[in-house]
Amino acid sequence: MLFTSGEFLFVYLPITLAVFFLAARFVGKAAAAFWLVVASLAFYGYWRIEHTALLIASIAFNYVLGEQILRARAAGTGSAKAWLAFAITVNLAALAYFKYADFFLRSINEVAGAEIPLLGVVLPLGISFFTFTQIAYLVDVYAGKVVERNPVHYALFVTYFPHLIAGPVLHHAEMMPQFRDPTIYRPRLHSFVIGLAFLLMGLAKKVLIADSVAPFANAAFDSSHAVTLTTFAAWLGVVAYTLQIYFDFSGYSDMAVGLSLLIGVRLPYNFNSPYQAWNITEFWRRWHMTLSRFLRDYLYVPLGGNRHGQFRRYINLMITMLLGGLWHGASWTFVIWGGLHGLYLVVNHGWQWMRARIGLLQPREGGSWAGRAAGIALTLLCVMVAWVFFRATDLGTAISILKSMFGIDVGADSRPLPIDLTDSSLVWIALFSAIALFGRNSQRLIDGSLTRWLDRMSARGWQGERMALMAGASCVGVALMAVIAASRNVTEFIYFNF
């Protein structure tokens, strides 16, 4: 059940919201929270009902182990660390089996020339997200940072349908207290309007932009293994994918924020105009922000971070990004993608360190226009090169695309994209590129400008009438996007695969 589908927008979502608020009003807040857990499990089970048992078992196991770690800490027996290690091992073992078992067997077969049969394991949707979410919870239990331990709220924190399949990667401290807040259990027009605006923005990004440029990316990457593309065709395909993955995942994240605000719960933002970043470090502060936070807090810092000298810092960066690449997918192309970003970060930090050593000022966001433009261009070029490995199905395809991009072995027999390319297509791609590079992001447009405008209306006494009108207009917009999505056979979100 896609967020863009009619059954989600016009059946699942209205029923879920209506029962939630009615249960809170006539039965109680605990019943409403429990209903959201049930509805979220139903949403997950729509994809593959058999994997729901795995999700429920994971939640029960981690909650019980969290309580055991807490009891061990209180008793002072010294066994809390052992329980934590056991719980993390079980979580990672489950993730390794479902996500990486066939990858490792395939790699052994390729390296050793063996013929070990593959297991054919089906990857459960969202397993990376709900595994990382619960590992972070266990670590924080061990560190004494967990305050809210209501089992229903914990189950809701893990299963909450706006984030369950593709994030954001949530932290218990920013979610579970909200489920205890009585104000979310009654409908609020202000949150509803803002939520609908985010939902509409996300739908537009996915339906109008991401799925419009996807055919050009698919044509480039699906044909490059058979023919040599022209340099223009290769660049067009990579630019198209660069736009597709941004607007696809950014659109999903906007929709997740909007859907959650309809209930009154605020999710963390996941994007902050990452293609406007002026260096690779800044890019990772802006791209998939909740995953970057998780990798920093639960991998990079425990490895030692920057506390043991420059060389150790670079090693920790490489390890973090290599594992971050492997987290995205069980393929060497993802490992290379992560390794490239690790190398980019090492070079960037080394450059900043050298500048500081020789007394040069550190570049800042408010630097010269030319310096910022050069930094953005270089950062985007590096990101696009890495996206080639992220998108390619194998190393051969990635290398073929890169060779075409930089004019290596491109001759008279090279081919254009096997897809109709019109002047209007190029104009639209240029426009979408301009939006990513220069446009204001969703939180600035909606949580900034729109919220301030609603506040001014409220001060003038126009709140109810005008906000109701905006809510109605947004509903019409959502319905229109759903109709367009249905007519185009909209695809799954890219991050559903991770």
VOPA-382113 format. One record per residue (C-alpha): x, y, z. Coordinates in nm, 2 decimals, padded with zeros to 4 digits, always signed. Layout:
BEGIN
{xx:X, yy:Y, zz:Z}
...
// end
This chain:
BEGIN
{xx:+00.00, yy:+00.00, zz:+00.00}
{xx:+00.18, yy:+00.31, zz:-00.13}
{xx:+00.13, yy:+00.65, zz:+00.03}
{xx:+00.04, yy:+00.76, zz:-00.33}
{xx:-00.23, yy:+00.50, zz:-00.38}
{xx:-00.60, yy:+00.55, zz:-00.37}
{xx:-00.66, yy:+00.27, zz:-00.12}
{xx:-00.42, yy:+00.44, zz:+00.12}
{xx:-00.53, yy:+00.80, zz:+00.08}
{xx:-00.91, yy:+00.74, zz:+00.06}
{xx:-00.96, yy:+00.42, zz:+00.26}
{xx:-00.68, yy:+00.34, zz:+00.50}
{xx:-00.59, yy:+00.69, zz:+00.61}
{xx:-00.95, yy:+00.82, zz:+00.68}
{xx:-01.04, yy:+00.51, zz:+00.87}
{xx:-00.72, yy:+00.51, zz:+01.07}
{xx:-00.77, yy:+00.88, zz:+01.17}
{xx:-01.14, yy:+00.85, zz:+01.24}
{xx:-01.10, yy:+00.55, zz:+01.47}
{xx:-00.80, yy:+00.70, zz:+01.64}
{xx:-00.98, yy:+01.02, zz:+01.74}
{xx:-01.31, yy:+00.85, zz:+01.82}
{xx:-01.14, yy:+00.59, zz:+02.04}
{xx:-00.95, yy:+00.87, zz:+02.22}
{xx:-01.28, yy:+01.06, zz:+02.27}
{xx:-01.51, yy:+00.78, zz:+02.38}
{xx:-01.28, yy:+00.50, zz:+02.51}
{xx:-00.95, yy:+00.65, zz:+02.62}
{xx:-00.61, yy:+00.75, zz:+02.51}
{xx:-00.46, yy:+00.41, zz:+02.57}
{xx:-00.71, yy:+00.25, zz:+02.34}
{xx:-00.64, yy:+00.51, zz:+02.07}
{xx:-00.26, yy:+00.44, zz:+02.10}
{xx:-00.33, yy:+00.07, zz:+02.08}
{xx:-00.54, yy:+00.12, zz:+01.77}
{xx:-00.25, yy:+00.30, zz:+01.60}
{xx:-00.03, yy:+00.00, zz:+01.67}
{xx:-00.29, yy:-00.23, zz:+01.52}
{xx:-00.34, yy:+00.00, zz:+01.22}
{xx:+00.04, yy:+00.03, zz:+01.17}
{xx:+00.07, yy:-00.35, zz:+01.18}
{xx:-00.21, yy:-00.38, zz:+00.92}
{xx:-00.03, yy:-00.13, zz:+00.70}
{xx:+00.29, yy:-00.34, zz:+00.72}
{xx:+00.11, yy:-00.66, zz:+00.67}
{xx:-00.05, yy:-00.54, zz:+00.35}
{xx:+00.29, yy:-00.59, zz:+00.18}
{xx:+00.37, yy:-00.94, zz:+00.31}
{xx:+00.15, yy:-01.07, zz:+00.60}
{xx:+00.41, yy:-01.34, zz:+00.70}
{xx:+00.67, yy:-01.07, zz:+00.78}
{xx:+00.44, yy:-00.91, zz:+01.04}
{xx:+00.52, yy:-01.20, zz:+01.28}
{xx:+00.89, yy:-01.11, zz:+01.24}
{xx:+00.82, yy:-00.74, zz:+01.32}
{xx:+00.60, yy:-00.83, zz:+01.63}
{xx:+00.87, yy:-01.08, zz:+01.75}
{xx:+01.14, yy:-00.81, zz:+01.71}
{xx:+00.94, yy:-00.56, zz:+01.91}
{xx:+00.86, yy:-00.81, zz:+02.19}
{xx:+01.22, yy:-00.93, zz:+02.21}
{xx:+01.37, yy:-00.59, zz:+02.22}
{xx:+01.13, yy:-00.45, zz:+02.48}
{xx:+01.18, yy:-00.75, zz:+02.71}
{xx:+01.56, yy:-00.73, zz:+02.67}
{xx:+01.54, yy:-00.35, zz:+02.74}
{xx:+01.36, yy:-00.42, zz:+03.06}
{xx:+01.62, yy:-00.69, zz:+03.15}
{xx:+01.90, yy:-00.45, zz:+03.09}
{xx:+01.73, yy:-00.19, zz:+03.31}
{xx:+01.69, yy:-00.44, zz:+03.59}
{xx:+02.05, yy:-00.55, zz:+03.56}
{xx:+02.16, yy:-00.19, zz:+03.59}
{xx:+01.95, yy:-00.13, zz:+03.89}
{xx:+02.08, yy:-00.44, zz:+04.06}
{xx:+02.44, yy:-00.34, zz:+03.99}
{xx:+02.53, yy:-00.70, zz:+03.90}
{xx:+02.74, yy:-00.60, zz:+03.60}
{xx:+02.54, yy:-00.82, zz:+03.37}
{xx:+02.37, yy:-00.53, zz:+03.19}
{xx:+02.65, yy:-00.50, zz:+02.93}
{xx:+02.63, yy:-00.87, zz:+02.86}
{xx:+02.25, yy:-00.85, zz:+02.81}
{xx:+02.31, yy:-00.55, zz:+02.58}
{xx:+02.57, yy:-00.74, zz:+02.37}
{xx:+02.33, yy:-01.03, zz:+02.34}
{xx:+02.04, yy:-00.82, zz:+02.23}
{xx:+02.25, yy:-00.63, zz:+01.97}
{xx:+02.39, yy:-00.96, zz:+01.84}
{xx:+02.05, yy:-01.11, zz:+01.79}
{xx:+01.93, yy:-00.80, zz:+01.61}
{xx:+02.23, yy:-00.79, zz:+01.38}
{xx:+02.21, yy:-01.17, zz:+01.32}
{xx:+01.85, yy:-01.14, zz:+01.21}
{xx:+01.94, yy:-00.84, zz:+00.98}
{xx:+02.24, yy:-01.03, zz:+00.84}
{xx:+02.03, yy:-01.34, zz:+00.76}
{xx:+01.75, yy:-01.16, zz:+00.59}
{xx:+01.95, yy:-00.89, zz:+00.41}
{xx:+02.30, yy:-01.03, zz:+00.36}
{xx:+02.30, yy:-01.41, zz:+00.36}
{xx:+02.26, yy:-01.45, zz:-00.01}
{xx:+02.50, yy:-01.16, zz:-00.07}
{xx:+02.78, yy:-01.34, zz:+00.13}
{xx:+02.71, yy:-01.67, zz:-00.04}
{xx:+02.71, yy:-01.51, zz:-00.38}
{xx:+03.04, yy:-01.34, zz:-00.30}
{xx:+03.20, yy:-01.67, zz:-00.19}
{xx:+03.08, yy:-01.84, zz:-00.51}
{xx:+03.23, yy:-01.56, zz:-00.72}
{xx:+03.57, yy:-01.55, zz:-00.54}
{xx:+03.62, yy:-01.92, zz:-00.48}
{xx:+03.44, yy:-02.05, zz:-00.79}
{xx:+03.21, yy:-02.25, zz:-00.56}
{xx:+02.85, yy:-02.34, zz:-00.63}
{xx:+02.69, yy:-02.30, zz:-00.29}
{xx:+02.31, yy:-02.28, zz:-00.34}
{xx:+02.16, yy:-01.94, zz:-00.25}
{xx:+01.89, yy:-01.94, zz:+00.03}
{xx:+01.65, yy:-01.72, zz:-00.17}
{xx:+01.56, yy:-01.51, zz:+00.14}
{xx:+01.29, yy:-01.25, zz:+00.08}
{xx:+01.39, yy:-00.92, zz:+00.24}
{xx:+01.13, yy:-00.79, zz:+00.48}
{xx:+01.03, yy:-00.43, zz:+00.42}
{xx:+01.18, yy:-00.18, zz:+00.66}
{xx:+01.40, yy:-00.43, zz:+00.84}
{xx:+01.70, yy:-00.20, zz:+00.84}
{xx:+01.49, yy:+00.09, zz:+00.98}
{xx:+01.32, yy:-00.10, zz:+01.26}
{xx:+01.64, yy:-00.28, zz:+01.35}
{xx:+01.85, yy:+00.03, zz:+01.38}
{xx:+01.57, yy:+00.21, zz:+01.57}
{xx:+01.56, yy:-00.06, zz:+01.83}
{xx:+01.93, yy:-00.10, zz:+01.87}
{xx:+01.95, yy:+00.27, zz:+01.95}
{xx:+01.68, yy:+00.22, zz:+02.21}
{xx:+01.87, yy:-00.06, zz:+02.38}
{xx:+02.19, yy:+00.14, zz:+02.38}
{xx:+02.01, yy:+00.43, zz:+02.55}
{xx:+01.85, yy:+00.19, zz:+02.80}
{xx:+02.20, yy:+00.07, zz:+02.90}
{xx:+02.32, yy:+00.44, zz:+02.92}
{xx:+02.02, yy:+00.53, zz:+03.15}
{xx:+01.87, yy:+00.77, zz:+02.90}
{xx:+01.53, yy:+00.60, zz:+02.86}
{xx:+01.25, yy:+00.75, zz:+03.07}
{xx:+00.93, yy:+00.65, zz:+02.89}
{xx:+00.88, yy:+00.27, zz:+02.90}
{xx:+00.51, yy:+00.22, zz:+02.83}
{xx:+00.49, yy:-00.10, zz:+02.62}
{xx:+00.22, yy:+00.02, zz:+02.39}
{xx:+00.41, yy:+00.35, zz:+02.33}
{xx:+00.72, yy:+00.15, zz:+02.26}
{xx:+00.54, yy:-00.07, zz:+02.00}
{xx:+00.39, yy:+00.24, zz:+01.85}
{xx:+00.74, yy:+00.41, zz:+01.84}
{xx:+00.87, yy:+00.11, zz:+01.63}
{xx:+00.56, yy:+00.04, zz:+01.41}
{xx:+00.43, yy:+00.39, zz:+01.35}
{xx:+00.31, yy:+00.37, zz:+00.99}
{xx:+00.43, yy:+00.71, zz:+00.86}
{xx:+00.80, yy:+00.61, zz:+00.92}
{xx:+00.79, yy:+00.22, zz:+00.94}
{xx:+00.89, yy:+00.13, zz:+00.58}
{xx:+01.15, yy:+00.40, zz:+00.49}
{xx:+01.22, yy:+00.62, zz:+00.78}
{xx:+01.31, yy:+00.86, zz:+00.92}
{xx:+01.52, yy:+00.67, zz:+01.17}
{xx:+01.35, yy:+00.77, zz:+01.49}
{xx:+01.48, yy:+00.82, zz:+01.84}
{xx:+01.27, yy:+00.72, zz:+02.14}
{xx:+01.33, yy:+01.04, zz:+02.32}
{xx:+01.17, yy:+01.25, zz:+02.04}
{xx:+00.87, yy:+01.02, zz:+01.99}
{xx:+00.75, yy:+00.83, zz:+02.30}
{xx:+00.69, yy:+01.14, zz:+02.51}
{xx:+00.47, yy:+01.27, zz:+02.23}
{xx:+00.25, yy:+00.96, zz:+02.26}
{xx:+00.20, yy:+01.05, zz:+02.62}
{xx:+00.10, yy:+01.41, zz:+02.53}
{xx:-00.29, yy:+01.44, zz:+02.57}
{xx:-00.31, yy:+01.71, zz:+02.30}
{xx:-00.24, yy:+01.47, zz:+02.01}
{xx:-00.56, yy:+01.27, zz:+02.10}
{xx:-00.79, yy:+01.54, zz:+01.98}
{xx:-00.80, yy:+01.68, zz:+01.62}
{xx:-00.64, yy:+02.02, zz:+01.57}
{xx:-00.71, yy:+02.22, zz:+01.26}
{xx:-00.37, yy:+02.39, zz:+01.26}
{xx:-00.18, yy:+02.06, zz:+01.26}
{xx:-00.42, yy:+01.92, zz:+01.00}
{xx:-00.36, yy:+02.21, zz:+00.76}
{xx:+00.02, yy:+02.19, zz:+00.80}
{xx:+00.01, yy:+01.81, zz:+00.77}
{xx:-00.20, yy:+01.83, zz:+00.45}
{xx:+00.04, yy:+02.09, zz:+00.30}
{xx:+00.34, yy:+01.85, zz:+00.37}
{xx:+00.14, yy:+01.56, zz:+00.23}
{xx:+00.06, yy:+01.75, zz:-00.09}
{xx:+00.42, yy:+01.87, zz:-00.13}
{xx:+00.55, yy:+01.52, zz:-00.09}
{xx:+00.30, yy:+01.38, zz:-00.34}
{xx:+00.39, yy:+01.64, zz:-00.59}
{xx:+00.77, yy:+01.56, zz:-00.55}
{xx:+00.70, yy:+01.19, zz:-00.61}
{xx:+00.43, yy:+01.20, zz:-00.87}
{xx:+00.52, yy:+01.51, zz:-01.08}
{xx:+00.90, yy:+01.51, zz:-01.05}
{xx:+01.06, yy:+01.18, zz:-00.94}
{xx:+00.85, yy:+00.96, zz:-01.15}
{xx:+00.87, yy:+01.20, zz:-01.45}
{xx:+01.25, yy:+01.17, zz:-01.47}
{xx:+01.28, yy:+00.80, zz:-01.37}
{xx:+01.24, yy:+00.68, zz:-01.74}
{xx:+01.55, yy:+00.87, zz:-01.84}
{xx:+01.75, yy:+00.72, zz:-01.55}
{xx:+01.62, yy:+00.37, zz:-01.62}
{xx:+01.69, yy:+00.40, zz:-01.99}
{xx:+02.06, yy:+00.49, zz:-01.92}
{xx:+02.13, yy:+00.23, zz:-01.65}
{xx:+01.93, yy:-00.05, zz:-01.81}
{xx:+02.09, yy:-00.02, zz:-02.15}
{xx:+02.45, yy:+00.06, zz:-02.06}
{xx:+02.54, yy:-00.30, zz:-02.01}
{xx:+02.46, yy:-00.38, zz:-02.37}
{xx:+02.57, yy:-00.07, zz:-02.56}
{xx:+02.81, yy:+00.22, zz:-02.50}
{xx:+02.62, yy:+00.54, zz:-02.44}
{xx:+02.72, yy:+00.88, zz:-02.57}
{xx:+02.87, yy:+01.12, zz:-02.32}
{xx:+02.55, yy:+01.33, zz:-02.34}
{xx:+02.33, yy:+01.03, zz:-02.28}
{xx:+02.53, yy:+00.91, zz:-01.98}
{xx:+02.52, yy:+01.25, zz:-01.82}
{xx:+02.15, yy:+01.29, zz:-01.89}
{xx:+02.08, yy:+00.95, zz:-01.72}
{xx:+02.29, yy:+01.03, zz:-01.42}
{xx:+02.14, yy:+01.38, zz:-01.38}
{xx:+01.80, yy:+01.22, zz:-01.41}
{xx:+01.88, yy:+00.97, zz:-01.13}
{xx:+02.03, yy:+01.24, zz:-00.92}
{xx:+01.70, yy:+01.42, zz:-00.94}
{xx:+01.49, yy:+01.11, zz:-00.91}
{xx:+01.64, yy:+00.98, zz:-00.58}
{xx:+01.63, yy:+01.33, zz:-00.43}
{xx:+01.27, yy:+01.40, zz:-00.50}
{xx:+01.16, yy:+01.04, zz:-00.44}
{xx:+01.31, yy:+01.02, zz:-00.09}
{xx:+01.25, yy:+01.38, zz:-00.01}
{xx:+00.89, yy:+01.34, zz:-00.12}
{xx:+00.85, yy:+01.03, zz:+00.10}
{xx:+00.99, yy:+01.21, zz:+00.40}
{xx:+00.76, yy:+01.51, zz:+00.34}
{xx:+00.46, yy:+01.27, zz:+00.32}
{xx:+00.57, yy:+01.10, zz:+00.64}
{xx:+00.59, yy:+01.43, zz:+00.83}
{xx:+00.25, yy:+01.54, zz:+00.69}
{xx:+00.08, yy:+01.21, zz:+00.77}
{xx:+00.21, yy:+01.22, zz:+01.12}
{xx:+00.10, yy:+01.58, zz:+01.17}
{xx:-00.26, yy:+01.48, zz:+01.08}
{xx:-00.24, yy:+01.28, zz:+01.41}
{xx:-00.06, yy:+01.57, zz:+01.58}
{xx:+00.28, yy:+01.39, zz:+01.62}
{xx:+00.58, yy:+01.57, zz:+01.48}
{xx:+00.85, yy:+01.36, zz:+01.30}
{xx:+01.21, yy:+01.49, zz:+01.26}
{xx:+01.30, yy:+01.64, zz:+00.92}
{xx:+01.52, yy:+01.42, zz:+00.70}
{xx:+01.63, yy:+01.67, zz:+00.44}
{xx:+01.76, yy:+02.03, zz:+00.43}
{xx:+01.84, yy:+02.11, zz:+00.06}
{xx:+02.14, yy:+01.87, zz:+00.04}
{xx:+02.22, yy:+01.96, zz:-00.32}
{xx:+02.29, yy:+02.31, zz:-00.20}
{xx:+02.57, yy:+02.19, zz:+00.03}
{xx:+02.91, yy:+02.36, zz:-00.03}
{xx:+03.11, yy:+02.06, zz:+00.09}
{xx:+03.06, yy:+01.69, zz:+00.15}
{xx:+03.05, yy:+01.72, zz:+00.53}
{xx:+02.76, yy:+01.97, zz:+00.49}
{xx:+02.59, yy:+01.74, zz:+00.24}
{xx:+02.58, yy:+01.46, zz:+00.50}
{xx:+02.43, yy:+01.71, zz:+00.75}
{xx:+02.15, yy:+01.77, zz:+00.51}
{xx:+02.09, yy:+01.44, zz:+00.33}
{xx:+01.90, yy:+01.16, zz:+00.52}
{xx:+01.97, yy:+01.36, zz:+00.84}
{xx:+01.83, yy:+01.10, zz:+01.08}
{xx:+02.05, yy:+00.82, zz:+00.94}
{xx:+02.35, yy:+01.05, zz:+00.95}
{xx:+02.26, yy:+01.12, zz:+01.32}
{xx:+02.23, yy:+00.74, zz:+01.39}
{xx:+02.57, yy:+00.66, zz:+01.22}
{xx:+02.74, yy:+00.94, zz:+01.41}
{xx:+02.59, yy:+00.87, zz:+01.76}
{xx:+02.59, yy:+00.49, zz:+01.75}
{xx:+02.88, yy:+00.40, zz:+01.53}
{xx:+03.13, yy:+00.69, zz:+01.46}
{xx:+03.14, yy:+00.81, zz:+01.82}
{xx:+03.17, yy:+00.46, zz:+01.98}
{xx:+03.45, yy:+00.39, zz:+01.74}
{xx:+03.64, yy:+00.69, zz:+01.89}
{xx:+03.52, yy:+00.97, zz:+01.67}
{xx:+03.78, yy:+01.24, zz:+01.65}
{xx:+03.91, yy:+01.19, zz:+02.00}
{xx:+04.23, yy:+00.99, zz:+01.91}
{xx:+04.40, yy:+01.20, zz:+01.65}
{xx:+04.36, yy:+01.27, zz:+01.28}
{xx:+04.46, yy:+00.93, zz:+01.14}
{xx:+04.22, yy:+00.74, zz:+01.37}
{xx:+03.95, yy:+00.99, zz:+01.28}
{xx:+03.99, yy:+00.91, zz:+00.91}
{xx:+03.98, yy:+00.54, zz:+00.98}
{xx:+03.66, yy:+00.58, zz:+01.18}
{xx:+03.50, yy:+00.79, zz:+00.90}
{xx:+03.58, yy:+00.52, zz:+00.65}
{xx:+03.45, yy:+00.24, zz:+00.86}
{xx:+03.13, yy:+00.44, zz:+00.93}
{xx:+03.06, yy:+00.51, zz:+00.57}
{xx:+03.15, yy:+00.16, zz:+00.44}
{xx:+02.90, yy:+00.01, zz:+00.69}
{xx:+02.65, yy:+00.29, zz:+00.60}
{xx:+02.68, yy:+00.18, zz:+00.24}
{xx:+02.63, yy:-00.18, zz:+00.32}
{xx:+02.33, yy:-00.09, zz:+00.53}
{xx:+02.17, yy:+00.05, zz:+00.21}
{xx:+02.20, yy:-00.28, zz:+00.02}
{xx:+02.36, yy:-00.62, zz:+00.00}
{xx:+02.58, yy:-00.54, zz:-00.30}
{xx:+02.94, yy:-00.44, zz:-00.36}
{xx:+02.81, yy:-00.14, zz:-00.55}
{xx:+02.67, yy:-00.01, zz:-00.22}
{xx:+02.99, yy:-00.08, zz:-00.05}
{xx:+03.18, yy:+00.12, zz:-00.31}
{xx:+02.92, yy:+00.40, zz:-00.28}
{xx:+02.98, yy:+00.41, zz:+00.10}
{xx:+03.36, yy:+00.39, zz:+00.05}
{xx:+03.35, yy:+00.68, zz:-00.20}
{xx:+03.17, yy:+00.90, zz:+00.05}
{xx:+03.41, yy:+00.79, zz:+00.32}
{xx:+03.70, yy:+00.90, zz:+00.10}
{xx:+03.53, yy:+01.23, zz:+00.02}
{xx:+03.48, yy:+01.30, zz:+00.39}
{xx:+03.85, yy:+01.21, zz:+00.47}
{xx:+03.97, yy:+01.44, zz:+00.19}
{xx:+03.74, yy:+01.72, zz:+00.31}
{xx:+03.84, yy:+01.69, zz:+00.68}
{xx:+04.21, yy:+01.66, zz:+00.58}
{xx:+04.17, yy:+01.98, zz:+00.37}
{xx:+04.01, yy:+02.17, zz:+00.65}
{xx:+04.28, yy:+02.05, zz:+00.89}
{xx:+04.55, yy:+02.16, zz:+00.65}
{xx:+04.39, yy:+02.50, zz:+00.61}
{xx:+04.38, yy:+02.54, zz:+00.99}
{xx:+04.74, yy:+02.44, zz:+01.02}
{xx:+04.86, yy:+02.70, zz:+00.77}
{xx:+04.64, yy:+02.97, zz:+00.92}
{xx:+04.38, yy:+03.00, zz:+00.64}
{xx:+04.02, yy:+03.09, zz:+00.74}
{xx:+03.77, yy:+02.81, zz:+00.73}
{xx:+03.51, yy:+02.85, zz:+00.45}
{xx:+03.17, yy:+02.93, zz:+00.58}
{xx:+02.82, yy:+02.94, zz:+00.43}
{xx:+02.84, yy:+03.31, zz:+00.41}
{xx:+03.16, yy:+03.31, zz:+00.20}
{xx:+03.21, yy:+03.46, zz:-00.14}
{xx:+02.96, yy:+03.38, zz:-00.41}
{xx:+03.23, yy:+03.23, zz:-00.64}
{xx:+03.37, yy:+03.02, zz:-00.36}
{xx:+03.03, yy:+02.88, zz:-00.26}
{xx:+02.94, yy:+02.81, zz:-00.63}
{xx:+03.26, yy:+02.62, zz:-00.68}
{xx:+03.21, yy:+02.43, zz:-00.36}
{xx:+02.85, yy:+02.33, zz:-00.45}
{xx:+02.96, yy:+02.23, zz:-00.80}
{xx:+03.25, yy:+02.01, zz:-00.68}
{xx:+03.03, yy:+01.85, zz:-00.41}
{xx:+02.75, yy:+01.78, zz:-00.65}
{xx:+02.99, yy:+01.63, zz:-00.90}
{xx:+03.13, yy:+01.39, zz:-00.63}
{xx:+02.78, yy:+01.30, zz:-00.52}
{xx:+02.67, yy:+01.22, zz:-00.88}
{xx:+02.98, yy:+01.00, zz:-00.94}
{xx:+02.89, yy:+00.81, zz:-00.62}
{xx:+02.52, yy:+00.78, zz:-00.73}
{xx:+02.63, yy:+00.58, zz:-01.04}
{xx:+02.74, yy:+00.30, zz:-00.81}
{xx:+02.43, yy:+00.34, zz:-00.59}
{xx:+02.19, yy:+00.30, zz:-00.89}
{xx:+02.39, yy:+00.05, zz:-01.10}
{xx:+02.29, yy:-00.32, zz:-01.06}
{xx:+02.65, yy:-00.43, zz:-01.10}
{xx:+03.00, yy:-00.30, zz:-01.12}
{xx:+03.01, yy:-00.35, zz:-01.50}
{xx:+02.72, yy:-00.12, zz:-01.55}
{xx:+02.86, yy:+00.15, zz:-01.32}
{xx:+03.20, yy:+00.14, zz:-01.49}
{xx:+03.04, yy:+00.16, zz:-01.83}
{xx:+02.83, yy:+00.47, zz:-01.73}
{xx:+03.14, yy:+00.64, zz:-01.58}
{xx:+03.35, yy:+00.58, zz:-01.89}
{xx:+03.08, yy:+00.73, zz:-02.11}
{xx:+03.04, yy:+01.03, zz:-01.87}
{xx:+03.41, yy:+01.12, zz:-01.91}
{xx:+03.44, yy:+01.03, zz:-02.27}
{xx:+03.65, yy:+00.71, zz:-02.23}
{xx:+03.61, yy:+00.46, zz:-02.51}
{xx:+03.32, yy:+00.66, zz:-02.66}
{xx:+03.33, yy:+00.62, zz:-03.04}
{xx:+03.11, yy:+00.63, zz:-03.34}
{xx:+02.92, yy:+00.32, zz:-03.23}
{xx:+02.80, yy:+00.48, zz:-02.91}
{xx:+02.43, yy:+00.52, zz:-02.87}
{xx:+02.19, yy:+00.78, zz:-02.73}
{xx:+01.93, yy:+00.69, zz:-02.47}
{xx:+01.67, yy:+00.44, zz:-02.61}
{xx:+01.38, yy:+00.67, zz:-02.52}
{xx:+01.21, yy:+00.96, zz:-02.69}
{xx:+01.39, yy:+01.28, zz:-02.59}
{xx:+01.22, yy:+01.61, zz:-02.67}
{xx:+01.32, yy:+01.97, zz:-02.61}
{xx:+01.05, yy:+02.00, zz:-02.35}
{xx:+01.20, yy:+01.70, zz:-02.16}
{xx:+01.53, yy:+01.88, zz:-02.13}
{xx:+01.35, yy:+02.20, zz:-02.02}
{xx:+01.17, yy:+02.01, zz:-01.74}
{xx:+01.49, yy:+01.84, zz:-01.63}
{xx:+01.66, yy:+02.18, zz:-01.62}
{xx:+01.37, yy:+02.32, zz:-01.42}
{xx:+01.37, yy:+02.04, zz:-01.17}
{xx:+01.75, yy:+02.08, zz:-01.13}
{xx:+01.70, yy:+02.45, zz:-01.06}
{xx:+01.44, yy:+02.36, zz:-00.79}
{xx:+01.69, yy:+02.13, zz:-00.62}
{xx:+01.98, yy:+02.37, zz:-00.64}
{xx:+01.81, yy:+02.70, zz:-00.57}
{xx:+01.46, yy:+02.64, zz:-00.43}
{xx:+01.34, yy:+02.67, zz:-00.07}
{xx:+01.28, yy:+02.34, zz:+00.09}
{xx:+00.96, yy:+02.21, zz:+00.24}
{xx:+01.02, yy:+02.31, zz:+00.60}
{xx:+01.10, yy:+02.66, zz:+00.50}
{xx:+00.80, yy:+02.69, zz:+00.28}
{xx:+00.55, yy:+02.52, zz:+00.50}
{xx:+00.68, yy:+02.52, zz:+00.86}
{xx:+00.82, yy:+02.87, zz:+00.80}
{xx:+00.62, yy:+03.08, zz:+00.56}
{xx:+00.28, yy:+02.90, zz:+00.59}
{xx:+00.29, yy:+02.87, zz:+00.96}
{xx:+00.37, yy:+03.24, zz:+01.00}
{xx:+00.08, yy:+03.33, zz:+00.77}
{xx:-00.16, yy:+03.11, zz:+00.97}
{xx:-00.04, yy:+03.27, zz:+01.29}
{xx:-00.12, yy:+03.61, zz:+01.14}
{xx:-00.46, yy:+03.50, zz:+01.04}
{xx:-00.52, yy:+03.37, zz:+01.39}
{xx:-00.43, yy:+03.70, zz:+01.54}
{xx:-00.69, yy:+03.87, zz:+01.31}
{xx:-00.96, yy:+03.63, zz:+01.41}
{xx:-00.98, yy:+03.46, zz:+01.08}
{xx:-00.83, yy:+03.13, zz:+01.19}
{xx:-01.12, yy:+02.89, zz:+01.17}
{xx:-01.28, yy:+03.00, zz:+00.84}
{xx:-00.96, yy:+03.05, zz:+00.64}
{xx:-00.79, yy:+02.74, zz:+00.78}
{xx:-01.09, yy:+02.52, zz:+00.70}
{xx:-01.08, yy:+02.66, zz:+00.34}
{xx:-00.71, yy:+02.58, zz:+00.32}
{xx:-00.77, yy:+02.23, zz:+00.45}
{xx:-01.04, yy:+02.17, zz:+00.19}
{xx:-00.81, yy:+02.30, zz:-00.09}
{xx:-00.53, yy:+02.08, zz:+00.02}
{xx:-00.76, yy:+01.78, zz:+00.02}
{xx:-00.86, yy:+01.86, zz:-00.34}
{xx:-00.49, yy:+01.88, zz:-00.42}
{xx:-00.41, yy:+01.55, zz:-00.26}
{xx:-00.70, yy:+01.39, zz:-00.45}
{xx:-00.57, yy:+01.54, zz:-00.78}
{xx:-00.22, yy:+01.40, zz:-00.71}
{xx:-00.37, yy:+01.06, zz:-00.63}
{xx:-00.56, yy:+01.06, zz:-00.97}
{xx:-00.24, yy:+01.15, zz:-01.15}
{xx:-00.05, yy:+00.88, zz:-00.97}
{xx:-00.31, yy:+00.62, zz:-01.06}
{xx:-00.30, yy:+00.73, zz:-01.43}
{xx:+00.08, yy:+00.69, zz:-01.43}
{xx:+00.12, yy:+00.37, zz:-01.25}
{xx:+00.35, yy:+00.53, zz:-00.99}
{xx:+00.63, yy:+00.31, zz:-00.87}
{xx:+00.75, yy:+00.22, zz:-00.52}
{xx:+00.97, yy:+00.46, zz:-00.33}
{xx:+01.34, yy:+00.39, zz:-00.38}
{xx:+01.41, yy:+00.35, zz:-00.01}
{xx:+01.16, yy:+00.07, zz:+00.02}
{xx:+01.44, yy:-00.15, zz:-00.10}
{xx:+01.66, yy:-00.08, zz:+00.20}
// end
